[in-house]
């Protein structure tokens, strides 16, 4: 069931309709907010009045994509190790 949730990113409020768990969505919004603030080299609230620059959005999206790619590669490594271990266990039995 979709819930409407108010999130704040880079000093702007947004209403989001989502099926995701509220705490997970709020965590993701906070994470994105932090990344965007770090992209401009500041984490203070004085950014609130600034318009979101397209460059900041692109840099943030790139950082998120890079982090996702790292996590996906790590997951693939774990899956490969799990398969190897499962095969060892199956052969030992």
C-alpha positions, 0 to 999 in steps of 0.5 A: 500500500502506497504511503505519502511521505514528506522528505527533505533533500538539499533544502527542498521538501518533496512529497513522495508516494511509495510502497517502500518502508518509511524508515528505509525511504527516509534513510535513502533521502538523508543519504542523498541529501548528505551526498548532494551537500558533500558534492558542493563542499558544504554540509551546513543549512545555508544551502537551503536557499540555493537552487539545485544546480544540474551539475550537482544532481549529475555528480550526485547521481554518478556517486550513487551509481558508482557506489551501487556498482561497487556493492553489486560487484561485492555481492557477485563475489559473495555469491560466487564464494557461496556457490563454491562453498555449497559445491564443496559441502555437496561433494563432501556429503 
